[in-house]
Amino acid sequence: MTEEKILEKKTGPSPSEPSDQKESPSSVSPEVLLLKTELLKKIDLFKSLPAHNLRRLVEKSRNILLEKGEVLFEEGSLEKIMYIILSGQISIYKGIKNIAVLEQGEYFGEIILIDDLPRSASAKAINKVLLMEIDDNMFQEYIATSSNALFEMMRVFTHRLRNDLETMTSDMYKLSNFTHDMGNCLISLGAAEVHLAELIHALQGTQEAHKKRKGMDKVQRSIKTMLSVRNNLVTMIDQSLACVKKTRAQYVKAKLEVLPLIEETIEEISCHRHLKNKSVKINVESPPKKCLFNYLDIKRVLQNLIINAGYVTEQNGAITIHVKDLKNMFEIRVQDWGSGIPEDIKPLILKESYTSKEDGNGFGLMSCREIIEDHHQGKIGFESKVGKGSTFYFTLPYEG
């Protein structure tokens, strides 16, 4: 019998059974007991455990067999269990980002046994995986009582933190370089502006008696949009670099009308692939007053919500933006008639990097929440029914 086949046998009571129950003669075969004990002795965490503790840990634990791609636990789950990999590989991931790949002899999930907080990441099998399960009672009785084992656990924590910090630093450095180079790419638009200015001059006529050429208004609107987008990108790049450099950039707000901003946003993103052959209508239920807000950031919120609505809207379908005055604040609602949001997904919206788009990353709604709630002291939320569509909304206070 192979090592994996031997270890696939259940080797102790189910985690649903109390670990402090009256002990009974072990049901673990000597062959399995010896094999699992030898595997654990190779792991630093268990090397220093007294022989009795190690034996009882093996006797009381059970094996978990996962098939390729099977999820062991999800981020946010609360079961107080840690796992040791006896064979195979486990992927630890958060959203769409893979954090680590763990192999035979490594353990994971132990943090929840210490801080009692929900799991901060998810875990699934990369291939066929065999795990040894240790619940909270077993951990407290056989591991937490050993100072050497706790010290080894601290060493592993420190190693993981160092690796995470190095990865984050590397990613931030690459992102800052990329952001800087994006700014350089925008410089070439300066030449385009010069040529367009010359074109406008020609369309207006070179002499006083000349009339404006047909299409002049469209050209002027196009140039205005191009310059607005360019200026917005430059501002966002400067903000990103300031964040990387940890310099404090002033968050600028101005008292402005929101309706012109909505109209401008719709025009600028009308050619987006998720909005082609789809109409975006504005329904002003009651005209809002001027409000203090950051023009670019509220535009970013509108862009995200409208594009998301476009993604779930059928060809030749419509999206409606409702604008309403609410005395002390105004409300904007972006309504679609798509498929709606399933009940099991609703808790993730606005909280996690969740996305249903193949090319999405889930960051859009998270940035919307930060902009509305953290920077403007407003509220953002959604309503949805499966098969009937969704409405995402946000409010901004008049005094902010």
N, C-alpha and C positions, 0 to 999 in steps of 0.2 A: 504494500500500500504506500502511495506517495506521501510526502510530508504534508502537502495541501489537503489530501483526502483524509489523513489522520486528524488534522486540525479542524476539519469541517464538522466533526462530531460536536454536539453540544457538550460543554465541559462544566456546567454548573447550573445553578438556579437562574430562572428568568429575572431580569431587573425588576419586574413587577412584584417579585417575592421579597420580603424584607431581608436585608443582609444580616440583621441581628437575631434572626430566628435561631431556635435551638439547633446546634450543629448535629449533623448526622454523618455516618460514614460516607466518605467521598465516592461519588458515582463516576469519577474520572478514571479511565483506565491508566495503568502505570505508564504505558507507552506514550499516551497523549500528555500526561502530566509531566513526564521527563522532557519531552520535546518542547513544550511551551515554556517550561522552566529554563531550559538551556537558551531558548530564544530571548527571554527576558533578561537573563544574566549578561547578554551582550549589549544591552541598552543601559546607558549611564545612569538613568533615573532609578533603575532597579538593582544596580550592582551592590549598593550599600544597604539594601533592605535585609533585615534578619531572615534567616532561612525559613523560619516558621511563617513570617509575614508573607514572604514570596510564595510559599506553598499554598497558604490559605487564599491568597489573591488569585492564584491559578485555579484552585478548586472552585471558588465561588463565581468567577467570571464566566462569561459565555462568549461564543464566537458569533460573528455576524458575517455572512457571505453576501457580497454585492456583485451584481453582474455589471458588465461594461456600460457606463453611462448612467448608472443608477444613482440617484441623489440620496445621500445619507441624512443630511439635515440642511435646512434653509437658514439663511441669515434671519435673525430675529427670534429663532426658536428658543425654548426655555429648558429643554430636558438637561438635567445635570449629569452628564455622562462624558467621559473622555475615552479615547480609543488608541490602541496600539496596532500598528500595521504589521500583520504576520506575513502577508505576501501581497504583491500587487502594488499599485500606485493610486494615490488620492490627489485630486485637484482641489485646492482651496481657492475660492473665487468670491468676488464681490461685484454684483451686477454683471457686466460683460467683461470685467477685467480679471485675469488670472493672477492670483497673488503668489502661489507657491505650488510645487509638485512634491509630495512627500512619498517616501518609499519604505520598504521593509525595515523595521527596526525604529522607525520614527513614530512619535505620538502627537496627538492634536486634540483640541476640544477641551483642554484642561483648564483654560482661563475661567470658564463659567463655574467651575468648582471653587474658585477663589473669590471672584468679585460678584457672583450672583446676578450678573447683568445678562440680557439676551445676547445670543451669539452675534458676533460682528461680521461673520462671513459664512458662506455656504461651503459644503463639501460633497463631492461626487466621485464615483469610481472612474478612473481612466481606462482600466481594464478589469479583469476579474480580480476582486480584492477580498482578502480574508482579514477580519479585524477582531481584536480582543476588546471587550467592552468592560469598563470599570465605572460603576456608578458612584454617587456621592458618599454613600455609607461606606463602601469599600475603600474609597480614597481616604476618608477621615480616619478609618481604623487601621489601615495597613501602610499608608504612604505618608500622610500628614504627621504621623507620630515620629517619623525619622527626620532628624535635622539635616542629615547628609542628603537625603532624597530631596528635601525642600531646597537646599542649597544648589543641587544639580538642576532643579527646575528653574531657579533664578538665573542660573548660567545660560540655560537654553533661552529663557525670555530675553536676556540681554543680547544674546547672539542674534535672535530674530529681530529685535528692535534696531540693532546696528545695520542689519541687512536692509530693513525697511527704510531706514534713514538714508542709506547710500542710494537705494533705488529712487526714493523721492527726490534727493538732491540731483541725481543724474537726469531724471525726467524734467525737473524744473529748469535745469541748465539748457537742455535741448529745446524746451518750450520757449525760453527767453530768447535763445538764438533765432528760433523760427519766427517769433513775433517781431524781433528786430528786423529780420530780412523781409517780412511782409511790409513793414514800413518803407523799406528801400524800394520795393516793387511799386509802391504807389507814387513814387517820385515821377515816374514816366507819364503819369496823368497830367503833369504840368505842361508838357509839350502838347498834349491833346487839347488842353484848355486854350492854349494860344491859337491853335488851328481853328477851334470852334468859335473863338472870339472873332477871328477873321471871317469865318463863314457867316456869322450873324451880321457883321458889318456889310458883307456883300449882299445878303438877302434883304437888308434894309434899303439898299440902293446906294450907289456911290455919289449921287447928286441929289440936291434938294427936291427936284421935280420927280424923282423916282418913287414908285410905290413899293410897299413891302411885298416880297414874294409870297406866293401861296405856300403854306406850311410853316411859316415863320414862327407862329405860336407854338407848334409842336416841337420845333427845334429848341426854342427857349425853355419849354417845360422839361425836355430831355436833358438839357445842359444843367438846369437847376437840380434835377434829380441826381445826376451824376456827381455834381459838386457836393450835394448833401450827403450822399453815400460815402464819398471820399472823405469828407470831414468827419463823419461818424466813425469810419474805420480808423482814422488817425487818432481820434479821441480814445477809442477802445484799446488801440495798441499802446498808447501812452499810459492808460490805466493799468493794463496788464504788466507792462514793464515796471511801473511804480510798485505794483504788488510784489513782483519778484524781488525788487531791490529793497522792499520793506520801507519805502518812503510813503509818507502820509499825503495822499492827494486830496484836495478839497472836493467835497461832493456838492456840486452846484445845482441849485434849484431856482426856478424862476416862476413867477405867476403868469400862467399861460392858458389859452383856450385849448380844450382837448379835441374838439371836433375837427379843426384843421389838421391836427396830428393824425387822427384816424384816417382822414381822406388821403393825406400824404403817404401814410404807411401802406394803404391798399394799393395806391398807384405804383409805389416802388417795388412791391413784391408780386405784382399781378402776373409777371412772366415766370414766377416760380413753377417748377414742374408739377407740384401738387395743387396748383391753382389754375392751370390752363384749362380752358373750356368750362370754367366754373365761375359763378357770379358771387360777388360779395356786396351785400346790401347793408345800409345803415338805417336803423330805425330809432329816431330820437323820440323817446317817450315823453321826456321833459328836458329842455335845454339846461345843461349844467353851467355853473358859473366858472369864472377863472379859478384855477387851483395852483398851488405851489408844488411843482414836481420837476424831476430831472427829465428833460425832453428826450434825450437819447435812450435812457433806460426804460421809460414807459413805451417808447417805440419798440424796443427789443421785446418787451412783454407782448405787445400787440402782434408783432411779427411771429413769435412762437405760437401764440394761441390761434392765429388765423391760418398759419401753415399747417398746424396739427389738425385743424378742422378740415382743411382742404384734403389732407391725406385720406380721411375717412369718407369724403364726399364723392358720390358718383359723378361721372362725366355729365356735364350740363346741369349739375345740381347747384344748389344755392347755400350760402352761408350768411347768416344774419348777425349783425353787430347791434345790440340794443344798448342805448345810452339813456341813463335816467338820473335825475337829480333826487337826492335823498336828504334834503335839508342841510345836514352837517357834512355831507360827503356826496360824491357821485359814484355811480356804478356802471361798469361796462361788462356786458355779457356777450360772449362769442358762442353762437348756437349752430350746431350741425345736425343733420338727420342721418348720421351714419349708423354703424352697428351697435354703438353703445359700449360701455365698459363692463366686463364680467365682474361679478361680486368678489371673486377671489383676487382680482387685480386692484380693486378700489383702494385697499389699505396701502398699496405701494405708490400710488399716484401722489405726487408732490412731496414724497418722503424718500424715495429711492431713485437710483439711476435706471428706471424702467423705461423701455421703449418698445413699441410694437412695429416700428419701422425697420426694415432690413438694413438701412444705412444710418440708423439713428444711434444715439448714445445715451439718451435719457437725461442729458444735462439741461435741456431747455426749460422744462418745468421747474427744476430745482433753482435755476437762476431767476425765474419769474417770482418764485416765492421769496427769495432773498431780496429782490428789488422792491416788491410790494410791501412785505411785512417788516423787513429789517431797515430799509432805507426810507420808506414812506409811511410807516405805521398804519398801513392799510390791511385789508384782508383779501385772501385769494382762496377760491374753492371751486367745486364743480358739482353738477347734478347729472345723472346719467341713468338711462334705462336700456337694457339690452334690446336691440331691435328698433329702438325709437330715437337714438341719438344722444348727444351730450351737450351740455352747456358749461363752459368755463367762465368764471366771472371774477372780477376784482373790484375793490372799492378804494378810493383815495379820499382822505379827509381834506376839507377846504383849508383848514388851518394845520399845516404840517411843518 
